[in-house]
Amino acid sequence: LISRFRLRPDIQASTTVTVYPTQQHDIPPADDFAIVKDLSDPSSILKVILPKTSTFRQYITKVVDISSKIEKIERDANRTFVATEPGTINITDMHAGHQYSVSIYGRKNGESMLIKEESFVMDPLAPDFNNHNSSILSSYTNITLRSIKPYKALQDIYKIEYSQVDPVKFYPNLEIHDIAEQKYIEIYLGNLEPGRNYNVSVIPRIQGLEGRPWRGILTTKPYAPSNLIITDTNLSCISLSWHYSNKSGVDRFRIMYQAVETNLNPIKVYALSEQFSLDLCNDLKAGENFRFSVQAEKNREISEAVNVSHILKPMPPERLEVIVDYQKRKFIVSVDVPSEQESIIEACHISIVSQKLDAIELNVDVIDRKVNFTTRRKLSIYRCFAYVNLWPGRRYEISAKTMSKGVYSNKVSKSLALEPAFDMNAFGLHLSESDNGLRLEWPTNGISRARLLDIWKNIVGNDSSLHIRIDPQNNFDQWKEQQKRFALRPFDMDFFIIPDVQSGACYKIQIYTVTSSGIVSTQKFEEFLRLNSPSLSLVVEEISKTTAVFRSIISSTRNEQQFPNCKFHIMVTDTYGMNVYNRTKPISSLISRITLEGLRPFHRYSVDAQIVCGRPNDHCPVKRRSLIQQIFETRQDRPGPIRNLTLFIINPYSVQLTWLPPISPNGIITHYIVKIHPMVYTV
């Protein structure tokens, strides 16, 4: 049983203890009766262990602070405790390092006698350098500990034991004499090594009695890394490397980086103590300016940050080409660049070197749209472009690179012989079929003509020519047409006729421009074209009761004798939609006859005819020309027999005849002839 008693001040003031001489037989055995410090807190708790068997009815314990180094006013208050049952009295809130006199009185039969008296010095108490009123300041070679002394604690000396953990190194112990007037204690540990852990113990001592030590693992500040170097490894990754002194310890390196022009939190990554380089890719954007910092960490100590700013290379151009602006009659060097989501790009640097080593250097801003210079349609692609004066047919070395904050990307280059411009619509050219062949017309209007000549001068070349190539696509063993080529210029004529082409034939037509040095334009007019079929007329020549004769006549302005690409298809149907004739025949310039036989007399027939040029698998679509439908009737013939003749006797003198018309009247029936022949019967 443990009983705690602490007399209140009013009770203490009114308590009177009368002391009588102690009889030897009244003193309890020593094993049962003791005054000891509490092992859990020997600096502030005393335990009075009362005997289990005793002749006393009460025990009175008096505690008096008898510390000699302080004034009486600073001593602890006197306290008295009374216990009526065996057990333990815990005397708490005693001051560390103070000396106390503890007197125990036994009481029975109204009398009190002193049975035990001892003097104790409470264990001194070490400062707690981990609480909020304390501080531990570390530098590269020293550690300073500062703290408030424990309340009303007394001590003579603070002994400091410290040693380096890894590698192990021992230092001589320090002793600091206490100055009672000072509320704070400050301990300075010097001649240490940077970035090392130290096992530190602060042991208070008074009158040769040592209290429980304060212990901690303290760390000196590590050296900062040096020689921070950044190398671009690819479009969105960098390699970060640094040097580190072997005179300093380090657990790991903390790397932080963020874009300079943003307020986002920096990204943190860590490297092991053995690492002196690291590849970084996450959240890095090409062309962006980033600030990188590296710090050494040892335990909880962090070195000064080493900072460096680095602009990542912007992404290179995605496409480099030379295009034509027909409205301005100039060439454009066009550079497609990545979007702003992929890379920061402020401008493009374009370099053009001619075959005569004449150089053009241009810096061009990025626009956030792509313009199709032919249709003026805007597309969502980022690009740089510059108008330049170039000469078709000459060779140029063109290169481009993107730029961000003064940093250039890798270069994209192209070596080319500049092609002449070509565009049917921009030139105002018109290709059509005429009676004599194919007709290519230049613009004849004054303004259009002047515009064409200006285009020819600036982006085609005065020494360049327009080429026409005609490739027949027909494949007939008995008749083969040769390829045709023509070269002309707008200064020579207003139009040009391509002769000797076949009606209904399929041709691959290519039109393009060519410089005097033989450079062909990239853009071409390329089309498969089937010419119109020849004209054909169908004339009725002779019609009888059961036959009809037609004559087909071909008319052509090109003096053609054969039409191997075309066929003549004729189909004859009666009034019931039944085909009586369905033939496909070759076409020639000779007059051909078509004879229809086995027709029914006095019947109406329709004739549908068309000219079909080409086959389904040809490059050109099939062309058809239908003739006007013709209707004819065959001549009348003898009517067929009537049907279902019946006789009905009305009276001895009259009869009624009925019948149906013939199935094949073979003409218009105007009347019926009824002949009655009397018959003579002999009885």
C-alpha positions as CSV (number, residue, x, y, z in Angstrom):
1,L,0.0,0.0,0.0
2,I,1.4,3.4,-1.0
3,S,0.0,6.5,0.6
4,R,0.8,10.0,-0.4
5,F,0.4,12.8,2.1
6,R,1.2,16.4,1.6
7,L,0.1,18.7,4.4
8,R,-1.6,21.8,3.3
9,P,-0.1,25.1,4.5
10,D,-3.0,25.7,7.0
11,I,-2.6,22.1,8.4
12,Q,1.1,22.5,8.6
13,A,0.9,25.7,10.4
14,S,-1.4,24.3,13.1
15,T,0.3,20.9,13.6
16,T,2.2,20.5,16.8
17,V,4.5,17.5,17.4
18,T,5.6,16.7,20.9
19,V,8.9,14.8,21.0
20,Y,9.6,12.2,23.7
21,P,12.7,10.1,24.2
22,T,12.7,7.1,22.0
23,Q,12.7,3.7,23.6
24,Q,15.0,1.1,21.9
25,H,12.2,-1.5,21.7
26,D,9.9,1.0,19.9
27,I,12.2,1.4,16.8
28,P,11.1,-0.7,13.9
29,P,13.7,-3.0,12.1
30,A,15.9,-1.3,9.5
31,D,14.7,-3.6,6.7
32,D,11.2,-2.5,7.2
33,F,11.9,1.2,7.7
34,A,13.8,3.3,5.1
35,I,14.0,6.7,3.4
36,V,15.2,6.4,-0.2
37,K,15.1,8.3,-3.5
38,D,12.6,7.2,-6.1
39,L,14.6,5.4,-8.8
40,S,12.3,6.7,-11.5
41,D,12.9,10.4,-10.5
42,P,15.7,10.7,-8.0
43,S,15.9,14.4,-8.5
44,S,12.4,15.3,-7.2
45,I,10.8,12.3,-5.3
46,L,11.7,10.8,-1.9
47,K,10.1,7.6,-0.6
48,V,9.5,6.9,3.1
49,I,8.9,3.2,3.6
50,L,6.9,2.7,6.8
51,P,7.2,-0.6,8.7
52,K,4.5,-3.2,8.2
53,T,4.4,-4.1,11.9
54,S,4.8,-1.3,14.5
55,T,3.8,-0.2,18.0
56,F,3.0,3.3,16.7
57,R,-0.4,4.4,15.7
58,Q,0.9,7.3,13.6
59,Y,4.0,8.3,11.7
60,I,4.8,12.0,11.2
61,T,7.4,12.9,8.6
62,K,9.0,16.4,8.5
63,V,11.0,17.6,5.4
64,V,13.2,20.6,5.8
65,D,15.4,22.2,3.0
66,I,18.9,22.7,4.6
67,S,20.8,23.7,1.4
68,S,23.7,25.9,2.4
69,K,24.6,27.5,-1.0
70,I,21.4,29.5,-1.3
71,E,19.5,32.1,0.8
72,K,16.8,30.9,3.1
73,I,14.2,32.6,1.0
74,E,15.2,30.4,-2.0
75,R,14.9,27.2,0.0
76,D,12.0,24.8,-0.4
77,A,9.1,25.2,2.1
78,N,9.0,22.9,5.1
79,R,6.5,20.0,4.7
80,T,4.9,17.6,7.2
81,F,3.2,14.3,6.3
82,V,1.1,12.0,8.6
83,A,0.5,8.3,8.0
84,T,-1.8,6.1,10.1
85,E,-1.3,2.9,8.2
86,P,1.7,1.0,7.1
87,G,2.9,1.7,3.6
88,T,5.0,4.2,1.6
89,I,5.0,8.0,1.7
90,N,6.0,9.6,-1.6
91,I,7.4,13.1,-1.1
92,T,7.2,14.8,-4.5
93,D,8.1,18.2,-6.1
94,M,11.4,18.3,-4.3
95,H,14.1,20.6,-5.9
96,A,16.9,19.0,-7.8
97,G,20.3,19.4,-6.1
98,H,18.8,20.7,-2.8
99,Q,19.8,19.1,0.5
100,Y,16.9,18.0,2.7
101,S,16.7,16.8,6.3
102,V,14.0,14.2,6.8
103,S,12.8,13.4,10.3
104,I,10.3,10.7,11.1
105,Y,8.4,10.6,14.4
106,G,6.3,7.8,15.8
107,R,3.2,8.6,17.9
108,K,1.3,6.5,20.4
109,N,-0.6,7.1,23.6
110,G,-0.6,10.8,22.8
111,E,3.1,11.0,22.7
112,S,5.6,11.5,19.7
113,M,9.2,10.4,19.6
114,L,11.9,10.8,16.9
115,I,12.6,7.4,15.4
116,K,14.6,8.3,12.3
117,E,16.4,11.3,10.9
118,E,18.5,11.4,7.6
119,S,19.9,14.1,5.3
120,F,19.6,13.7,1.5
121,V,21.0,15.6,-1.4
122,M,18.5,15.2,-4.3
123,D,20.1,14.2,-7.6
124,P,21.0,17.2,-9.8
125,L,18.9,17.6,-13.0
126,A,20.4,18.1,-16.4
127,P,18.9,20.8,-18.7
128,D,16.6,19.5,-21.5
129,F,18.1,20.8,-24.7
130,N,15.2,19.4,-26.7
131,N,12.4,21.6,-25.3
132,H,11.1,24.8,-26.8
133,N,13.1,27.0,-24.5
134,S,16.4,25.5,-25.7
135,S,18.4,25.7,-28.9
136,I,21.2,23.7,-30.5
137,L,23.1,25.6,-33.1
138,S,25.4,23.7,-35.4
139,S,28.1,25.0,-37.7
140,Y,30.8,23.3,-39.7
141,T,33.2,22.8,-36.8
142,N,31.3,23.6,-33.6
143,I,28.0,23.0,-31.8
144,T,26.5,25.4,-29.3
145,L,23.8,24.1,-26.8
146,R,21.8,26.7,-24.9
147,S,18.9,26.1,-22.5
148,I,17.2,27.4,-19.4
149,K,18.3,25.7,-16.2
150,P,15.7,23.5,-14.4
151,Y,13.6,25.5,-12.0
152,K,15.3,26.0,-8.6
153,A,17.8,23.2,-9.4
154,L,21.2,23.4,-7.8
155,Q,24.4,22.0,-9.3
156,D,28.1,22.6,-8.9
157,I,29.4,21.4,-12.3
158,Y,28.2,20.3,-15.7
159,K,30.4,17.6,-17.1
160,I,30.2,17.1,-20.9
161,E,31.3,13.9,-22.5
162,Y,31.3,13.8,-26.3
163,S,32.7,11.6,-29.1
164,Q,32.5,11.3,-32.9
165,V,30.3,8.4,-34.0
166,D,31.6,7.6,-37.5
167,P,34.5,7.4,-37.8
168,V,35.0,7.0,-34.0
169,K,36.9,9.7,-32.4
170,F,37.1,10.6,-28.7
171,Y,37.4,14.1,-27.2
172,P,38.5,15.0,-23.7
173,N,35.7,15.7,-21.2
174,L,34.7,19.2,-20.4
175,E,33.6,20.7,-17.1
176,I,31.6,23.8,-16.7
177,H,31.2,25.4,-13.3
178,D,27.7,26.6,-12.6
179,I,27.0,30.2,-12.0
180,A,24.0,30.4,-9.8
181,E,23.0,33.9,-10.9
182,Q,22.6,32.8,-14.5
183,K,19.3,31.4,-15.7
184,Y,20.8,29.9,-18.8
185,I,23.5,27.5,-19.5
186,E,25.5,27.6,-22.7
187,I,27.8,24.8,-23.9
188,Y,30.2,25.3,-26.8
189,L,31.8,22.2,-28.5
190,G,34.6,23.2,-30.9
191,N,37.2,21.7,-33.1
192,L,34.7,19.3,-34.7
193,E,34.5,18.0,-38.2
194,P,31.8,19.0,-40.6
195,G,28.9,16.7,-41.4
196,R,29.6,14.3,-38.5
197,N,27.4,12.8,-35.8
198,Y,28.5,13.3,-32.2
199,N,27.3,11.4,-29.1
200,V,26.9,14.1,-26.4
201,S,26.1,13.7,-22.7
202,V,25.6,16.6,-20.3
203,I,25.9,15.3,-16.7
204,P,25.1,17.6,-13.7
205,R,27.0,17.2,-10.5
206,I,26.7,18.5,-6.9
207,Q,28.8,17.6,-3.9
208,G,30.2,14.7,-5.9
209,L,26.7,13.4,-6.7
210,E,26.0,13.0,-10.4
211,G,22.5,13.2,-11.8
212,R,21.0,11.6,-14.8
213,P,22.7,12.9,-18.0
214,W,21.0,14.5,-21.0
215,R,22.1,12.5,-24.0
216,G,21.7,13.3,-27.7
217,I,23.2,12.6,-31.1
218,L,24.2,16.0,-32.5
219,T,25.4,16.7,-36.0
220,T,27.6,19.4,-37.4
221,K,26.6,21.2,-40.5
222,P,27.9,19.5,-43.6
223,Y,29.8,21.3,-46.3
224,A,27.8,22.5,-49.3
225,P,28.4,20.7,-52.7
226,S,30.6,22.6,-55.2
227,N,31.1,22.8,-59.0
228,L,27.5,22.3,-59.9
229,I,27.4,21.4,-63.6
230,I,24.3,20.9,-65.9
231,T,24.5,19.1,-69.2
232,D,21.5,18.7,-71.6
233,T,21.1,15.0,-72.4
234,N,18.0,15.2,-74.6
235,L,15.1,17.5,-75.3
236,S,13.6,17.4,-71.8
237,C,16.3,15.8,-69.6
238,I,19.4,17.1,-68.0
239,S,22.4,15.6,-66.2
240,L,23.2,17.3,-62.9
241,S,26.7,16.7,-61.4
242,W,28.6,18.2,-58.5
243,H,31.7,17.7,-56.4
244,Y,31.8,17.1,-52.7
245,S,34.6,17.3,-50.1
246,N,35.8,14.2,-48.5
247,K,36.4,16.2,-45.3
248,S,32.7,16.4,-44.7
249,G,30.2,13.6,-43.9
250,V,26.8,13.4,-45.7
251,D,23.9,11.1,-45.6
252,R,22.3,12.2,-48.9
253,F,21.9,15.1,-51.3
254,R,18.7,17.0,-51.7
255,I,18.1,18.4,-55.2
256,M,15.4,20.9,-55.7
257,Y,14.4,22.6,-59.0
258,Q,11.6,24.8,-60.4
259,A,10.9,27.1,-63.3
260,V,12.2,30.6,-62.6
261,E,9.1,32.3,-63.9
262,T,6.5,30.2,-62.0
263,N,5.3,30.2,-58.4
264,L,4.9,26.5,-58.2
265,N,6.4,24.5,-55.4
266,P,9.9,23.2,-56.2
267,I,10.3,19.5,-57.1
268,K,12.5,17.6,-54.6
269,V,14.5,14.5,-55.4
270,Y,17.3,12.8,-53.4
271,A,20.6,11.2,-54.2
272,L,22.6,8.8,-52.1
273,S,25.8,10.0,-50.5
274,E,27.9,8.0,-53.0
275,Q,26.2,9.7,-55.9
276,F,27.6,12.9,-57.4
277,S,25.4,13.1,-60.5
278,L,21.7,12.6,-61.3
279,D,19.6,12.5,-64.4
280,L,16.5,14.7,-64.2
281,C,13.5,14.5,-66.6
282,N,10.3,14.9,-64.6
283,D,8.4,18.2,-65.2
284,L,11.3,19.7,-67.2
285,K,10.1,21.6,-70.3
286,A,12.3,22.4,-73.2
287,G,13.2,26.0,-73.6
288,E,12.3,26.8,-70.0
289,N,14.6,28.6,-67.5
290,F,15.0,26.4,-64.4
291,R,16.8,27.1,-61.1
292,F,18.5,24.0,-59.6
293,S,19.9,23.8,-56.1
294,V,21.8,21.0,-54.3
295,Q,22.2,20.6,-50.5
296,A,24.0,18.1,-48.4
297,E,22.1,16.5,-45.6
298,K,23.5,14.9,-42.5
299,N,21.0,13.7,-40.0
300,R,18.8,16.8,-39.7
301,E,21.5,19.3,-40.6
302,I,21.3,20.8,-44.1
303,S,24.1,22.6,-45.8
304,E,23.9,25.9,-47.6
305,A,22.2,25.5,-51.0
306,V,24.3,25.7,-54.2
307,N,22.2,27.3,-56.9
308,V,22.5,27.4,-60.6
309,S,20.1,28.6,-63.3
310,H,20.0,26.7,-66.6
311,I,17.9,27.2,-69.7
312,L,17.0,23.9,-71.4
313,K,17.6,23.7,-75.1
314,P,14.3,24.3,-76.9
315,M,13.0,21.6,-79.1
316,P,14.3,21.8,-82.7
317,P,12.1,22.6,-85.7
318,E,9.8,19.9,-86.8
319,R,9.7,20.8,-90.5
320,L,11.6,23.1,-92.8
321,E,10.3,23.9,-96.2
322,V,10.2,26.5,-98.9
323,I,6.8,27.5,-100.1
324,V,5.3,30.1,-102.4
325,D,3.0,33.0,-101.6
326,Y,1.4,33.7,-105.0
327,Q,-0.4,36.9,-103.8
328,K,2.9,38.5,-102.8
329,R,4.9,36.7,-105.6
330,K,7.6,35.7,-103.1
331,F,9.2,32.5,-101.7
332,I,8.7,31.8,-98.0
333,V,11.0,29.8,-95.7
334,S,8.5,28.1,-93.4
335,V,9.6,26.5,-90.1
336,D,7.1,24.4,-88.2
337,V,7.9,24.4,-84.4
338,P,6.6,22.4,-81.4
339,S,3.6,23.9,-79.6
340,E,4.0,26.0,-76.4
341,Q,2.8,22.9,-74.4
342,E,5.9,21.0,-75.6
343,S,8.6,23.7,-75.6
344,I,9.2,27.4,-74.9
345,I,10.2,28.9,-78.2
346,E,10.5,32.7,-78.7
347,A,11.9,32.9,-82.2
348,C,13.6,31.0,-85.0
349,H,17.0,31.7,-86.5
350,I,17.0,31.1,-90.3
351,S,20.2,30.9,-92.3
352,I,20.3,30.8,-96.1
353,V,23.5,30.3,-98.1
354,S,23.5,30.4,-101.9
355,Q,25.7,28.5,-104.2
356,K,27.7,31.7,-104.6
357,L,28.2,31.7,-100.8
358,D,25.9,34.7,-100.3
359,A,24.4,34.4,-96.8
360,I,21.1,35.6,-95.4
361,E,20.6,35.5,-91.6
362,L,17.2,36.1,-90.1
363,N,15.6,36.0,-86.6
364,V,11.9,35.5,-86.9
365,D,9.2,35.5,-84.2
366,V,6.9,32.5,-83.7
367,I,3.2,32.9,-84.5
368,D,0.6,30.7,-82.9
369,R,-1.1,29.6,-86.2
370,K,-0.2,28.1,-89.5
371,V,-1.4,29.9,-92.6
372,N,-1.9,28.0,-95.8
373,F,-0.7,30.6,-98.3
374,T,-2.7,29.2,-101.1
375,T,-6.1,29.1,-99.3
376,R,-5.3,31.6,-96.5
377,R,-6.9,29.0,-94.1
378,K,-5.6,29.1,-90.5
379,L,-4.5,25.9,-88.8
380,S,-3.5,25.4,-85.2
381,I,0.2,24.8,-85.7
382,Y,3.0,27.0,-84.5
383,R,5.5,28.2,-87.0
384,C,8.1,30.8,-88.1
385,F,8.2,32.1,-91.6
386,A,10.1,34.7,-93.6
387,Y,9.7,36.2,-97.0
388,V,13.0,35.9,-99.0
389,N,14.1,36.7,-102.5
390,L,15.3,33.5,-104.1
391,W,15.9,32.4,-107.7
392,P,14.4,29.2,-109.1
393,G,16.9,26.8,-110.4
394,R,19.7,27.8,-108.0
395,R,21.0,25.7,-105.2
396,Y,20.7,26.8,-101.5
397,E,21.7,25.5,-98.1
398,I,18.9,26.4,-95.7
399,S,19.0,25.8,-92.0
400,A,16.8,26.7,-89.0
401,K,17.0,26.4,-85.3
402,T,14.7,27.6,-82.5
403,M,15.6,30.0,-79.8
404,S,14.6,30.6,-76.2
405,K,16.2,33.2,-73.9
406,G,19.3,33.2,-76.0
407,V,19.7,29.4,-76.1
408,Y,19.5,27.7,-79.5
409,S,18.2,24.3,-80.3
410,N,19.9,21.7,-82.6
411,K,19.9,22.8,-86.2
412,V,17.7,21.4,-88.9
413,S,19.1,21.9,-92.4
414,K,18.1,21.2,-96.0
415,S,20.1,21.5,-99.2
416,L,18.0,22.0,-102.2
417,A,17.9,23.2,-105.8
418,L,15.0,25.7,-105.7
419,E,12.0,24.5,-107.7
420,P,10.0,26.9,-109.8
421,A,6.5,27.7,-108.7
422,F,3.5,26.2,-110.3
423,D,-0.2,26.5,-109.7
424,M,-2.9,26.2,-112.3
425,N,-5.3,28.5,-110.5
426,A,-2.7,31.1,-109.6
427,F,-1.4,31.1,-113.2
428,G,-5.0,31.4,-114.5
429,L,-4.5,28.4,-116.8
430,H,-7.6,26.7,-118.3
431,L,-7.5,23.2,-119.9
432,S,-10.5,22.1,-122.0
433,E,-11.4,19.9,-125.0
434,S,-11.9,21.5,-128.3
435,D,-12.8,20.2,-131.8
436,N,-9.2,19.9,-132.8
437,G,-7.9,18.4,-129.5
438,L,-7.0,19.7,-126.1
439,R,-6.8,23.4,-125.6
440,L,-4.6,25.1,-122.9
441,E,-5.5,28.8,-122.5
442,W,-3.3,31.5,-120.9
443,P,-5.2,34.4,-119.2
444,T,-6.0,37.1,-121.8
445,N,-7.4,39.7,-119.5
446,G,-5.0,42.6,-119.1
447,I,-4.8,42.5,-115.3
448,S,-4.6,38.7,-115.2
449,R,-2.0,38.7,-117.9
450,A,0.1,41.2,-116.1
451,R,-0.2,39.3,-112.8
452,L,0.9,36.0,-114.6
453,L,3.9,37.7,-116.1
454,D,4.9,39.1,-112.7
455,I,4.5,35.7,-111.1
456,W,6.6,34.2,-113.9
457,K,9.4,36.8,-113.4
458,N,9.6,36.5,-109.6
459,I,8.9,32.9,-108.6
460,V,9.0,30.8,-111.8
461,G,11.9,32.4,-113.7
462,N,12.0,34.2,-117.0
463,D,14.1,31.4,-118.4
464,S,11.7,28.7,-117.2
465,S,9.1,27.1,-119.3
466,L,5.7,25.3,-118.9
467,H,5.8,21.6,-119.8
468,I,2.9,19.5,-120.9
469,R,3.1,15.7,-121.0
470,I,0.4,13.5,-122.5
471,D,0.6,9.8,-121.7
472,P,-2.0,7.6,-123.4
473,Q,-3.5,5.0,-121.1
474,N,-5.0,2.8,-123.8
475,N,-3.5,-0.6,-124.4
476,F,-4.5,-2.1,-127.7
477,D,-2.3,-4.5,-129.6
478,Q,-3.6,-3.4,-132.9
479,W,-3.2,0.3,-132.3
480,K,-0.8,2.2,-130.0
481,E,-0.6,5.9,-129.4
482,Q,2.7,7.6,-128.7
483,Q,3.5,9.9,-125.7
484,K,3.4,13.6,-126.4
485,R,5.5,16.4,-124.8
486,F,5.3,20.2,-125.3
487,A,7.2,23.2,-123.8
488,L,5.9,26.7,-124.0
489,R,6.0,30.1,-122.2
490,P,3.3,32.7,-121.6
491,F,5.2,35.2,-123.7
492,D,4.7,33.1,-126.9
493,M,1.0,32.7,-127.3
494,D,-2.5,33.1,-125.8
495,F,-3.5,29.5,-126.1
496,F,-2.0,26.2,-127.2
497,I,-3.8,23.2,-129.0
498,I,-2.6,19.7,-128.2
499,P,-3.3,17.9,-131.5
500,D,-3.7,14.2,-132.5
501,V,-5.7,13.0,-129.6
502,Q,-8.4,10.3,-129.9
503,S,-12.1,10.8,-129.1
504,G,-13.1,8.7,-126.1
505,A,-9.4,7.9,-125.2
506,C,-8.0,8.1,-121.7
507,Y,-4.9,10.3,-121.1
508,K,-2.7,11.1,-118.1
509,I,-2.1,14.8,-118.4
510,Q,0.8,16.4,-116.5
511,I,1.5,20.1,-116.5
512,Y,4.5,21.6,-114.6
513,T,7.2,24.2,-114.8
514,V,10.9,23.5,-115.5
515,T,13.9,25.8,-115.1
516,S,16.6,26.2,-117.7
517,S,18.8,24.0,-115.6
518,G,16.3,21.2,-115.6
519,I,14.8,21.7,-112.1
520,V,11.1,20.5,-112.1
521,S,8.5,22.1,-109.9
522,T,7.3,20.1,-107.0
523,Q,3.7,21.1,-107.6
524,K,2.1,19.6,-110.7
525,F,-1.2,19.5,-112.4
526,E,-1.8,15.7,-112.8
527,E,-5.1,14.4,-114.0
528,F,-6.6,11.4,-115.8
529,L,-8.9,12.7,-118.5
530,R,-11.1,10.8,-121.0
531,L,-12.0,12.8,-124.1
532,N,-15.6,13.0,-125.3
533,S,-17.0,10.3,-127.5
534,P,-17.5,10.9,-131.2
535,S,-20.9,12.1,-132.4
536,L,-23.2,9.4,-133.8
537,S,-26.6,9.6,-135.4
538,L,-29.1,6.7,-136.0
539,V,-31.4,7.0,-139.1
540,V,-34.4,4.7,-140.0
541,E,-33.8,3.5,-143.5
542,E,-36.6,0.9,-144.2
543,I,-39.5,-0.6,-142.2
544,S,-41.7,-3.6,-143.3
545,K,-44.2,-5.9,-141.7
546,T,-41.5,-7.9,-139.8
547,T,-38.2,-6.1,-140.4
548,A,-36.6,-2.7,-139.9
549,V,-33.2,-1.3,-141.2
550,F,-31.2,1.5,-139.4
551,R,-28.1,3.3,-140.5
552,S,-25.5,4.7,-138.0
553,I,-23.5,7.7,-139.1
554,I,-20.3,8.8,-137.2
555,S,-19.3,12.5,-137.4
556,S,-15.8,13.6,-136.2
557,T,-13.8,16.8,-136.8
558,R,-10.4,15.1,-136.2
559,N,-10.4,12.9,-139.4
560,E,-10.4,9.7,-137.3
561,Q,-10.9,6.4,-138.9
562,Q,-10.9,4.1,-135.9
563,F,-12.4,4.5,-132.4
564,P,-10.9,1.6,-130.5
565,N,-11.8,3.1,-127.1
566,C,-15.5,3.3,-127.8
567,K,-18.4,0.9,-128.5
568,F,-21.9,1.4,-129.9
569,H,-24.6,-0.2,-127.8
570,I,-28.2,-0.5,-129.2
571,M,-31.2,-2.0,-127.5
572,V,-34.7,-2.4,-129.0
573,T,-37.8,-3.2,-126.8
574,D,-41.4,-3.7,-127.7
575,T,-44.4,-2.1,-126.0
576,Y,-44.3,-4.8,-123.3
577,G,-40.7,-4.0,-122.3
578,M,-39.4,-7.2,-123.8
579,N,-35.9,-6.9,-125.5
580,V,-36.0,-7.9,-129.1
581,Y,-32.5,-6.7,-129.9
582,N,-29.5,-6.0,-127.6
583,R,-26.1,-5.7,-129.2
584,T,-22.7,-3.9,-128.7
585,K,-20.7,-3.1,-131.8
586,P,-17.4,-1.5,-132.5
587,I,-17.4,2.0,-134.0
588,S,-15.8,3.0,-137.3
589,S,-16.0,6.0,-139.5
590,L,-17.8,3.9,-142.1
591,I,-21.6,3.9,-142.4
592,S,-22.9,0.8,-140.8
593,R,-26.3,-0.8,-141.2
594,I,-28.4,-2.5,-138.5
595,T,-31.1,-4.9,-139.6
596,L,-33.9,-6.0,-137.2
597,E,-35.7,-9.2,-138.2
598,G,-38.5,-11.2,-136.7
599,L,-40.6,-8.2,-135.7
600,R,-44.3,-8.5,-135.2
601,P,-46.5,-6.7,-137.7
602,F,-48.2,-3.5,-136.6
603,H,-46.2,-3.3,-133.4
604,R,-44.5,-0.2,-131.8
605,Y,-40.9,-0.5,-130.9
606,S,-38.4,1.8,-129.1
607,V,-34.8,2.1,-129.9
608,D,-32.3,3.2,-127.2
609,A,-28.6,3.6,-128.2
610,Q,-25.5,5.0,-126.5
611,I,-21.8,5.3,-127.1
612,V,-19.7,3.8,-124.3
613,C,-16.0,4.8,-124.1
614,G,-13.7,3.0,-121.8
615,R,-13.8,0.1,-119.4
616,P,-14.6,-0.1,-115.7
617,N,-10.9,-0.8,-114.7
618,D,-9.4,2.1,-116.6
619,H,-7.8,5.0,-114.9
620,C,-10.4,7.3,-116.4
621,P,-14.1,6.9,-115.6
622,V,-16.2,5.5,-118.4
623,K,-18.0,8.1,-120.5
624,R,-21.4,7.5,-122.1
625,R,-23.3,9.5,-124.7
626,S,-26.9,8.5,-125.1
627,L,-28.8,9.1,-128.4
628,I,-32.3,10.4,-128.5
629,Q,-34.7,7.5,-128.2
630,Q,-36.5,6.6,-131.5
631,I,-39.9,4.9,-131.8
632,F,-41.2,3.1,-134.9
633,E,-44.1,0.8,-135.9
634,T,-44.0,-2.1,-138.3
635,R,-46.4,-2.3,-141.3
636,Q,-49.9,-3.9,-141.0
637,D,-50.5,-7.5,-141.9
638,R,-53.5,-9.9,-142.3
639,P,-55.4,-10.1,-139.0
640,G,-55.3,-13.3,-137.0
641,P,-58.5,-15.4,-136.3
642,I,-61.2,-14.3,-134.0
643,R,-61.7,-16.1,-130.7
644,N,-64.6,-17.8,-128.9
645,L,-67.3,-17.6,-131.6
646,T,-70.6,-18.6,-130.0
647,L,-74.2,-18.8,-131.4
648,F,-77.4,-18.2,-129.4
649,I,-80.9,-19.0,-131.0
650,I,-83.4,-16.3,-130.2
651,N,-86.4,-17.7,-132.1
652,P,-87.1,-19.9,-135.2
653,Y,-86.1,-16.9,-137.3
654,S,-83.3,-15.2,-135.4
655,V,-79.9,-16.0,-133.8
656,Q,-77.2,-14.0,-131.9
657,L,-73.4,-14.4,-132.7
658,T,-70.7,-13.3,-130.2
659,W,-66.8,-13.5,-130.5
660,L,-63.6,-12.0,-129.1
661,P,-61.1,-10.0,-131.2
662,P,-58.0,-11.8,-132.5
663,I,-54.9,-12.0,-130.3
664,S,-52.8,-10.7,-133.1
665,P,-54.8,-8.1,-135.0
666,N,-51.7,-7.1,-137.0
667,G,-53.3,-3.8,-137.7
668,I,-56.3,-1.6,-137.0
669,I,-59.6,-3.7,-137.4
670,T,-62.2,-1.5,-139.0
671,H,-65.1,-4.1,-139.4
672,Y,-65.9,-7.7,-139.3
673,I,-67.4,-9.7,-142.2
674,V,-70.0,-12.3,-141.3
675,K,-71.1,-14.8,-144.0
676,I,-74.1,-17.0,-143.5
677,H,-74.6,-20.1,-145.7
678,P,-77.9,-22.0,-145.5
679,M,-77.6,-25.7,-145.2
680,V,-80.1,-28.2,-146.9
681,Y,-81.0,-31.3,-145.0
682,T,-82.5,-34.3,-147.0
683,V,-84.9,-36.5,-145.0
